[in-house]
Amino acid sequence: MSDESDAANNQPAGYVPPAVWTWDKANGGQFAHINRPVSGATHDKALPVGKHPLQLYSLGTPNGVKVTIMLEELLAAGHRGAEYDAWLIKIADGDQFSSGFVAVNPNSKIPALMDHSTNPPTRVFESGSILFYLAEKFGAFLPTEHRKRTETMNWLMWQMGSAPFVGGGFGHFYAYAPFKMEYPINRFAMETKRQLHVLDTHLADNEYMVGDEYTIADIAIWTWYGAILREAYGAQEFLSVHEYVHLNRWVDAIAARDAVKRGRKVNRTFGPPETQLAERHDASDFDDDNSAATPPG
Protein backbone atom coordinates (compact mmCIF):
# COMPACT_ATOMS: atom_id res chain seq x y z
CA MET A 1 0.00 0.00 0.00
CA SER A 2 1.22 3.50 -0.81
CA ASP A 3 2.51 5.53 2.11
CA GLU A 4 3.07 9.23 2.63
CA SER A 5 6.37 9.24 0.72
CA ASP A 6 4.64 8.67 -2.63
CA ALA A 7 1.22 10.13 -1.84
CA ALA A 8 1.51 12.46 -4.82
CA ASN A 9 0.93 9.41 -7.02
CA ASN A 10 -2.26 8.43 -5.23
CA GLN A 11 -5.81 9.11 -6.37
CA PRO A 12 -6.64 11.80 -5.56
CA ALA A 13 -3.12 13.17 -5.47
CA GLY A 14 -1.89 13.52 -1.91
CA TYR A 15 -4.41 11.07 -0.46
CA VAL A 16 -3.15 9.00 2.47
CA PRO A 17 -5.53 6.58 4.25
CA PRO A 18 -6.25 7.95 7.75
CA ALA A 19 -5.52 5.90 10.84
CA VAL A 20 -9.28 5.50 11.38
CA TRP A 21 -11.80 5.45 8.53
CA THR A 22 -14.89 7.66 8.85
CA TRP A 23 -18.02 7.63 6.75
CA ASP A 24 -18.33 10.36 4.14
CA LYS A 25 -21.89 10.26 2.82
CA ALA A 26 -20.85 12.27 -0.24
CA ASN A 27 -18.27 9.73 -1.37
CA GLY A 28 -19.63 9.58 -4.91
CA GLY A 29 -20.72 6.77 -7.17
CA GLN A 30 -24.12 5.79 -8.49
CA PHE A 31 -25.25 4.02 -5.31
CA ALA A 32 -23.65 6.31 -2.70
CA HIS A 33 -27.05 7.48 -1.46
CA ILE A 34 -28.06 3.99 -0.28
CA ASN A 35 -24.72 2.59 0.88
CA ARG A 36 -23.92 2.85 4.59
CA PRO A 37 -21.55 1.16 7.04
CA VAL A 38 -24.24 -0.05 9.45
CA SER A 39 -27.06 -2.59 9.24
CA GLY A 40 -30.67 -2.61 10.37
CA ALA A 41 -33.93 -0.94 9.45
CA THR A 42 -34.25 2.76 8.67
CA HIS A 43 -38.04 2.82 8.70
CA ASP A 44 -41.05 0.75 9.73
CA LYS A 45 -42.95 -0.92 6.91
CA ALA A 46 -44.44 -4.39 6.70
CA LEU A 47 -43.91 -6.51 3.61
CA PRO A 48 -46.94 -7.43 1.52
CA VAL A 49 -48.05 -11.07 1.48
CA GLY A 50 -49.85 -12.55 -1.52
CA LYS A 51 -51.88 -15.68 -2.12
CA HIS A 52 -49.12 -18.20 -2.85
CA PRO A 53 -46.97 -20.26 -0.45
CA LEU A 54 -43.75 -18.65 -1.68
CA GLN A 55 -43.33 -14.92 -1.25
CA LEU A 56 -40.34 -13.41 -3.04
CA TYR A 57 -39.07 -9.89 -2.39
CA SER A 58 -36.62 -8.96 -5.10
CA LEU A 59 -35.42 -6.94 -8.07
CA GLY A 60 -34.39 -8.07 -11.55
CA THR A 61 -30.65 -8.03 -10.95
CA PRO A 62 -28.51 -11.13 -11.64
CA ASN A 63 -28.98 -12.31 -8.06
CA GLY A 64 -32.72 -11.70 -8.13
CA VAL A 65 -33.17 -13.36 -11.51
CA LYS A 66 -31.58 -16.57 -10.22
CA VAL A 67 -34.63 -17.16 -8.04
CA THR A 68 -37.34 -16.21 -10.52
CA ILE A 69 -35.75 -18.45 -13.16
CA MET A 70 -35.61 -21.29 -10.64
CA LEU A 71 -39.26 -20.83 -9.70
CA GLU A 72 -40.34 -20.73 -13.34
CA GLU A 73 -38.28 -23.85 -14.07
CA LEU A 74 -39.96 -25.64 -11.15
CA LEU A 75 -43.41 -24.67 -12.40
CA ALA A 76 -42.53 -25.77 -15.92
CA ALA A 77 -41.43 -29.12 -14.50
CA GLY A 78 -44.86 -29.58 -12.89
CA HIS A 79 -44.12 -28.55 -9.30
CA ARG A 80 -47.37 -26.72 -8.52
CA GLY A 81 -46.20 -25.94 -4.99
CA ALA A 82 -43.67 -23.54 -6.49
CA GLU A 83 -46.33 -20.93 -7.26
CA TYR A 84 -45.11 -17.59 -6.02
CA ASP A 85 -45.73 -13.90 -5.62
CA ALA A 86 -42.77 -11.73 -6.65
CA TRP A 87 -42.87 -8.32 -5.00
CA LEU A 88 -40.71 -5.50 -6.31
CA ILE A 89 -38.07 -4.14 -3.94
CA LYS A 90 -36.85 -0.76 -5.16
CA ILE A 91 -33.33 -0.71 -3.79
CA ALA A 92 -32.68 2.81 -5.09
CA ASP A 93 -35.52 3.96 -2.82
CA GLY A 94 -34.20 2.03 0.18
CA ASP A 95 -37.00 -0.57 0.33
CA GLN A 96 -34.45 -3.12 1.53
CA PHE A 97 -34.04 -1.15 4.74
CA SER A 98 -37.67 -1.45 5.82
CA SER A 99 -38.36 -3.29 9.06
CA GLY A 100 -40.27 -5.97 7.17
CA PHE A 101 -37.46 -6.67 4.75
CA VAL A 102 -34.77 -6.66 7.42
CA ALA A 103 -36.80 -9.26 9.33
CA VAL A 104 -36.49 -11.56 6.32
CA ASN A 105 -32.90 -10.66 5.46
CA PRO A 106 -30.85 -8.86 8.13
CA ASN A 107 -28.25 -8.18 5.42
CA SER A 108 -30.71 -5.95 3.51
CA LYS A 109 -29.91 -7.47 0.12
CA ILE A 110 -32.24 -8.91 -2.49
CA PRO A 111 -33.47 -11.55 -3.06
CA ALA A 112 -35.28 -12.65 0.08
CA LEU A 113 -37.89 -15.41 0.32
CA MET A 114 -40.56 -16.40 2.82
CA ASP A 115 -41.93 -19.94 2.58
CA HIS A 116 -45.43 -19.90 4.07
CA SER A 117 -45.96 -23.61 3.43
CA THR A 118 -44.12 -24.29 6.68
CA ASN A 119 -45.35 -23.52 10.20
CA PRO A 120 -43.96 -21.16 11.20
CA PRO A 121 -42.95 -19.65 7.84
CA THR A 122 -39.30 -20.12 6.87
CA ARG A 123 -37.14 -17.20 5.84
CA VAL A 124 -34.42 -17.80 3.24
CA PHE A 125 -31.88 -15.22 2.13
CA GLU A 126 -28.80 -15.15 -0.11
CA SER A 127 -29.52 -16.22 -3.69
CA GLY A 128 -27.40 -19.38 -3.55
CA SER A 129 -29.11 -20.46 -0.35
CA ILE A 130 -32.53 -19.89 -1.93
CA LEU A 131 -31.59 -21.98 -4.98
CA PHE A 132 -30.38 -24.80 -2.75
CA TYR A 133 -33.47 -24.55 -0.51
CA LEU A 134 -35.86 -24.76 -3.46
CA ALA A 135 -33.89 -27.56 -5.13
CA GLU A 136 -34.05 -29.64 -1.95
CA LYS A 137 -37.69 -28.76 -1.23
CA PHE A 138 -38.88 -29.90 -4.65
CA GLY A 139 -36.21 -32.49 -5.46
CA ALA A 140 -35.28 -30.80 -8.72
CA PHE A 141 -32.23 -29.37 -10.49
CA LEU A 142 -29.88 -30.82 -7.88
CA PRO A 143 -28.56 -34.31 -8.66
CA THR A 144 -28.81 -37.03 -6.05
CA GLU A 145 -25.79 -38.98 -7.30
CA HIS A 146 -22.81 -38.19 -5.05
CA ARG A 147 -20.30 -36.89 -7.58
CA LYS A 148 -22.79 -34.87 -9.62
CA ARG A 149 -24.33 -33.36 -6.50
CA THR A 150 -20.91 -32.36 -5.21
CA GLU A 151 -19.95 -30.91 -8.59
CA THR A 152 -23.16 -28.88 -8.63
CA MET A 153 -22.34 -27.44 -5.23
CA ASN A 154 -18.73 -26.81 -6.32
CA TRP A 155 -19.89 -24.60 -9.16
CA LEU A 156 -22.66 -22.94 -7.15
CA MET A 157 -20.13 -21.90 -4.51
CA TRP A 158 -17.71 -20.85 -7.26
CA GLN A 159 -20.31 -18.45 -8.58
CA MET A 160 -21.15 -17.03 -5.16
CA GLY A 161 -17.48 -16.39 -4.45
CA SER A 162 -16.46 -15.18 -7.91
CA ALA A 163 -19.25 -12.84 -9.03
CA PRO A 164 -18.45 -10.07 -6.51
CA PHE A 165 -15.19 -9.49 -8.37
CA VAL A 166 -17.24 -9.04 -11.55
CA GLY A 167 -20.04 -6.87 -10.15
CA GLY A 168 -18.58 -5.10 -7.15
CA GLY A 169 -15.15 -5.00 -8.78
CA PHE A 170 -15.18 -4.66 -12.56
CA GLY A 171 -18.75 -3.44 -12.94
CA HIS A 172 -18.39 -0.79 -10.27
CA PHE A 173 -15.18 0.75 -11.53
CA TYR A 174 -15.99 0.40 -15.24
CA ALA A 175 -19.58 1.67 -15.13
CA TYR A 176 -20.60 3.17 -11.78
CA ALA A 177 -17.64 4.88 -10.12
CA PRO A 178 -17.72 8.70 -10.23
CA PHE A 179 -14.70 8.76 -12.56
CA LYS A 180 -12.57 6.27 -14.52
CA MET A 181 -9.47 4.84 -12.85
CA GLU A 182 -7.04 2.75 -14.85
CA TYR A 183 -5.65 0.58 -12.05
CA PRO A 184 -8.90 -0.90 -10.67
CA ILE A 185 -10.45 -1.27 -14.14
CA ASN A 186 -7.39 -3.18 -15.36
CA ARG A 187 -7.20 -5.25 -12.19
CA PHE A 188 -10.82 -6.37 -12.28
CA ALA A 189 -10.96 -6.71 -16.08
CA MET A 190 -8.12 -9.21 -15.79
CA GLU A 191 -9.97 -11.15 -13.09
CA THR A 192 -13.24 -11.07 -15.04
CA LYS A 193 -11.55 -12.43 -18.16
CA ARG A 194 -9.85 -15.12 -16.08
CA GLN A 195 -13.25 -16.23 -14.81
CA LEU A 196 -14.70 -16.21 -18.32
CA HIS A 197 -11.81 -18.42 -19.41
CA VAL A 198 -12.45 -20.81 -16.52
CA LEU A 199 -16.03 -21.24 -17.71
CA ASP A 200 -15.13 -21.44 -21.39
CA THR A 201 -12.52 -24.13 -20.73
CA HIS A 202 -14.94 -26.18 -18.63
CA LEU A 203 -17.79 -25.89 -21.12
CA ALA A 204 -15.56 -27.07 -23.97
CA ASP A 205 -16.08 -30.57 -22.59
CA ASN A 206 -19.49 -30.22 -20.93
CA GLU A 207 -22.95 -29.39 -22.24
CA TYR A 208 -23.89 -27.83 -18.90
CA MET A 209 -21.90 -27.03 -15.80
CA VAL A 210 -22.42 -30.57 -14.51
CA GLY A 211 -21.99 -32.68 -17.61
CA ASP A 212 -25.25 -33.27 -19.46
CA GLU A 213 -27.54 -32.26 -16.58
CA TYR A 214 -29.07 -28.80 -16.17
CA THR A 215 -28.79 -27.76 -12.51
CA ILE A 216 -28.96 -24.85 -10.10
CA ALA A 217 -25.30 -24.25 -10.94
CA ASP A 218 -26.28 -23.32 -14.50
CA ILE A 219 -29.01 -21.00 -13.24
CA ALA A 220 -26.70 -19.23 -10.80
CA ILE A 221 -23.83 -18.81 -13.23
CA TRP A 222 -25.92 -17.86 -16.27
CA THR A 223 -27.54 -14.84 -14.66
CA TRP A 224 -24.15 -13.22 -14.07
CA TYR A 225 -21.97 -14.45 -16.89
CA GLY A 226 -24.70 -14.52 -19.50
CA ALA A 227 -25.23 -10.84 -18.68
CA ILE A 228 -21.52 -10.13 -19.00
CA LEU A 229 -21.47 -11.69 -22.45
CA ARG A 230 -24.59 -9.92 -23.69
CA GLU A 231 -25.37 -6.61 -22.00
CA ALA A 232 -23.91 -5.86 -18.57
CA TYR A 233 -21.98 -2.61 -18.14
CA GLY A 234 -21.76 -2.08 -21.92
CA ALA A 235 -18.39 -3.83 -21.70
CA GLN A 236 -18.70 -6.63 -24.26
CA GLU A 237 -16.25 -5.15 -26.77
CA PHE A 238 -13.88 -4.09 -23.98
CA LEU A 239 -13.76 -7.66 -22.64
CA SER A 240 -13.66 -9.29 -26.11
CA VAL A 241 -16.43 -11.66 -25.09
CA HIS A 242 -16.60 -13.15 -28.59
CA GLU A 243 -13.42 -15.05 -27.74
CA TYR A 244 -15.30 -17.43 -25.43
CA VAL A 245 -16.87 -19.75 -28.00
CA HIS A 246 -17.99 -22.53 -25.67
CA LEU A 247 -19.32 -20.13 -23.08
CA ASN A 248 -21.28 -18.29 -25.78
CA ARG A 249 -22.82 -21.57 -26.92
CA TRP A 250 -23.93 -22.34 -23.37
CA VAL A 251 -25.26 -18.81 -22.77
CA ASP A 252 -27.45 -19.06 -25.88
CA ALA A 253 -28.70 -22.52 -24.93
CA ILE A 254 -29.80 -21.40 -21.46
CA ALA A 255 -31.37 -18.20 -22.82
CA ALA A 256 -33.53 -20.25 -25.20
CA ARG A 257 -35.33 -22.08 -22.36
CA ASP A 258 -38.93 -20.91 -21.96
CA ALA A 259 -38.70 -20.77 -18.16
CA VAL A 260 -35.57 -18.62 -18.42
CA LYS A 261 -37.33 -16.24 -20.80
CA ARG A 262 -40.10 -15.81 -18.26
CA GLY A 263 -37.96 -15.72 -15.14
CA ARG A 264 -35.58 -13.08 -16.41
CA LYS A 265 -38.50 -10.66 -16.90
CA VAL A 266 -39.76 -10.81 -13.32
CA ASN A 267 -39.05 -7.76 -11.12
CA ARG A 268 -37.19 -6.19 -14.02
CA THR A 269 -37.77 -2.42 -14.30
CA PHE A 270 -35.21 -1.48 -16.94
CA GLY A 271 -34.61 -2.24 -20.60
CA PRO A 272 -37.23 -2.44 -23.36
CA PRO A 273 -40.81 -2.61 -22.00
CA GLU A 274 -41.37 -6.08 -23.44
CA THR A 275 -38.55 -7.43 -21.24
CA GLN A 276 -40.13 -6.16 -18.02
CA LEU A 277 -42.62 -7.60 -15.53
CA ALA A 278 -42.42 -5.42 -12.44
CA GLU A 279 -44.30 -7.92 -10.27
CA ARG A 280 -45.54 -11.47 -10.78
CA HIS A 281 -48.54 -12.85 -8.89
CA ASP A 282 -49.97 -15.28 -11.42
CA ALA A 283 -48.81 -17.09 -14.54
CA SER A 284 -51.24 -14.98 -16.56
CA ASP A 285 -49.23 -11.88 -15.68
CA PHE A 286 -46.84 -12.78 -18.50
CA ASP A 287 -49.69 -12.36 -20.98
CA ASP A 288 -50.65 -8.90 -19.74
CA ASP A 289 -49.87 -6.25 -22.33
CA ASN A 290 -49.30 -3.79 -19.50
CA SER A 291 -46.81 -6.02 -17.69
CA ALA A 292 -44.07 -3.41 -17.80
CA ALA A 293 -46.06 -0.94 -15.77
CA THR A 294 -44.75 -0.10 -12.32
CA PRO A 295 -47.02 -1.67 -9.68
CA PRO A 296 -49.03 0.62 -7.41
CA GLY A 297 -47.51 1.71 -4.11
Secondary structure by P-SEA (a helix, b strand, c coil): cccccccccccccccccccbbbbcccccccccccccccccccbbbbbbbccccbbbbbcccaaaaaaaaaaaaaaaacccccbbbbbbbcccccccccaaaaaaccccccbbbbbcccccbbbbccaaaaaaaaaaaacccccccaaaaaaaaaaaaaaaaccccccccccccccccccccaaaaaaaaaaaaaaaaaaaaaaccccccccccccaaaaaaaaaaaaaaccccccccccccccaaaaaaaaaaaaacaaaaaaaacccccccccccccccccccccccccccccccc
